[in-house]
Amino acid sequence: MPADPQQLTPSERKQIEEILTRRSNEIATFSMEYQRDKGHYGSVEFALSREIQRLRRLAERVNPPETEEETDHG
């Protein structure tokens, strides 16, 4: 059974966020190199862009940035 994200420690959530962010950056680098090739396919470029966005959104959901209210009381 998958772990409940709410039961992850802050450290675990941060690690997952870093992994997702790093992976999205790796894909972004590949995507930029791919786009430089004049024979690239738009559908692949579109799929890469969607995957980058998906990973970054997931990273934010796993470890959302603290709000000003949270930082003021912490």
Phi and psi restraints in degrees (value plus and minus 20) as a CYANA .aco file:
   2 PRO   PHI     -85.4   -45.4
   2 PRO   PSI     130.8   170.8
   3 ALA   PHI     -90.7   -50.7
   3 ALA   PSI     124.3   164.3
   4 ASP   PHI     -95.9   -55.9
   4 ASP   PSI     100.6   140.6
   5 PRO   PHI     -76.2   -36.2
   5 PRO   PSI     -46.8    -6.8
   6 GLN   PHI     -89.9   -49.9
   6 GLN   PSI     -40.2    -0.2
   7 GLN   PHI    -115.0   -75.0
   7 GLN   PSI     -18.3    21.7
   8 LEU   PHI     -94.5   -54.5
   8 LEU   PSI     124.1   164.1
   9 THR   PHI     -92.7   -52.7
   9 THR   PSI     139.4   179.4
  10 PRO   PHI     -76.0   -36.0
  10 PRO   PSI     -56.3   -16.3
  11 SER   PHI     -85.5   -45.5
  11 SER   PSI     -62.4   -22.4
  12 GLU   PHI     -84.9   -44.9
  12 GLU   PSI     -61.4   -21.4
  13 ARG   PHI     -83.1   -43.1
  13 ARG   PSI     -60.9   -20.9
  14 LYS   PHI     -84.7   -44.7
  14 LYS   PSI     -62.1   -22.1
  15 GLN   PHI     -82.9   -42.9
  15 GLN   PSI     -63.0   -23.0
  16 ILE   PHI     -83.7   -43.7
  16 ILE   PSI     -63.2   -23.2
  17 GLU   PHI     -79.4   -39.4
  17 GLU   PSI     -64.7   -24.7
  18 GLU   PHI     -83.3   -43.3
  18 GLU   PSI     -60.6   -20.6
  19 ILE   PHI     -83.5   -43.5
  19 ILE   PSI     -66.6   -26.6
  20 LEU   PHI     -84.4   -44.4
  20 LEU   PSI     -61.4   -21.4
  21 THR   PHI     -85.8   -45.8
  21 THR   PSI     -64.4   -24.4
  22 ARG   PHI     -80.9   -40.9
  22 ARG   PSI     -63.5   -23.5
  23 ARG   PHI     -84.6   -44.6
  23 ARG   PSI     -61.0   -21.0
  24 SER   PHI     -85.5   -45.5
  24 SER   PSI     -55.8   -15.8
  25 ASN   PHI     -88.2   -48.2
  25 ASN   PSI     -57.6   -17.6
  26 GLU   PHI     -82.1   -42.1
  26 GLU   PSI     -63.7   -23.7
  27 ILE   PHI     -86.3   -46.3
  27 ILE   PSI     -59.2   -19.2
  28 ALA   PHI     -81.9   -41.9
  28 ALA   PSI     -61.0   -21.0
  29 THR   PHI     -83.1   -43.1
  29 THR   PSI     -67.0   -27.0
  30 PHE   PHI     -79.6   -39.6
  30 PHE   PSI     -62.7   -22.7
  31 SER   PHI     -81.1   -41.1
  31 SER   PSI     -63.3   -23.3
  32 MET   PHI     -82.7   -42.7
  32 MET   PSI     -62.2   -22.2
  33 GLU   PHI     -84.6   -44.6
  33 GLU   PSI     -60.8   -20.8
  34 TYR   PHI     -82.6   -42.6
  34 TYR   PSI     -60.6   -20.6
  35 GLN   PHI     -87.0   -47.0
  35 GLN   PSI     -46.3    -6.3
  36 ARG   PHI     -88.7   -48.7
  36 ARG   PSI     -44.6    -4.6
  37 ASP   PHI     -93.4   -53.4
  37 ASP   PSI     101.6   141.6
  38 LYS   PHI     -83.1   -43.1
  38 LYS   PSI     -40.2    -0.2
  39 GLY   PHI    -116.7   -76.7
  39 GLY   PSI       0.0    40.0
  40 HIS   PHI     -92.9   -52.9
  40 HIS   PSI     137.6   177.6
  41 TYR   PHI    -120.6   -80.6
  41 TYR   PSI     110.3   150.3
  42 GLY   PHI     -80.8   -40.8
  42 GLY   PSI     -53.7   -13.7
  43 SER   PHI     -87.2   -47.2
  43 SER   PSI     -56.1   -16.1
  44 VAL   PHI     -89.8   -49.8
  44 VAL   PSI     -63.4   -23.4
  45 GLU   PHI     -78.6   -38.6
  45 GLU   PSI     -63.5   -23.5
  46 PHE   PHI     -83.0   -43.0
  46 PHE   PSI     -63.4   -23.4
  47 ALA   PHI     -83.2   -43.2
  47 ALA   PSI     -61.3   -21.3
  48 LEU   PHI     -83.7   -43.7
  48 LEU   PSI     -64.0   -24.0
  49 SER   PHI     -81.2   -41.2
  49 SER   PSI     -61.9   -21.9
  50 ARG   PHI     -84.5   -44.5
  50 ARG   PSI     -59.9   -19.9
  51 GLU   PHI     -86.9   -46.9
  51 GLU   PSI     -59.6   -19.6
  52 ILE   PHI     -79.9   -39.9
  52 ILE   PSI     -68.7   -28.7
  53 GLN   PHI     -82.9   -42.9
  53 GLN   PSI     -61.2   -21.2
  54 ARG   PHI     -82.2   -42.2
  54 ARG   PSI     -65.8   -25.8
  55 LEU   PHI     -84.6   -44.6
  55 LEU   PSI     -60.1   -20.1
  56 ARG   PHI     -88.1   -48.1
  56 ARG   PSI     -58.9   -18.9
  57 ARG   PHI     -84.6   -44.6
  57 ARG   PSI     -62.4   -22.4
  58 LEU   PHI     -82.8   -42.8
  58 LEU   PSI     -60.9   -20.9
  59 ALA   PHI     -80.3   -40.3
  59 ALA   PSI     -61.3   -21.3
  60 GLU   PHI     -87.7   -47.7
  60 GLU   PSI     -54.2   -14.2
  61 ARG   PHI     -92.5   -52.5
  61 ARG   PSI     -57.0   -17.0
  62 VAL   PHI     -88.9   -48.9
  62 VAL   PSI     -60.8   -20.8
  63 ASN   PHI    -157.5  -117.5
  63 ASN   PSI      55.5    95.5
  64 PRO   PHI     -83.1   -43.1
  64 PRO   PSI     126.9   166.9
  65 PRO   PHI     -82.8   -42.8
  65 PRO   PSI     127.3   167.3
  66 GLU   PHI     -88.4   -48.4
  66 GLU   PSI     123.4   163.4
  67 THR   PHI    -101.4   -61.4
  67 THR   PSI     146.3   186.3
  68 GLU   PHI     -79.5   -39.5
  68 GLU   PSI     -56.6   -16.6
  69 GLU   PHI     -82.9   -42.9
  69 GLU   PSI     -61.5   -21.5
  70 GLU   PHI     -86.9   -46.9
  70 GLU   PSI     -58.2   -18.2
  71 THR   PHI     -93.9   -53.9
  71 THR   PSI     -49.7    -9.7
  72 ASP   PHI     -90.2   -50.2
  72 ASP   PSI     -50.8   -10.8
  73 HIS   PHI    -117.1   -77.1
  73 HIS   PSI     -24.7    15.3
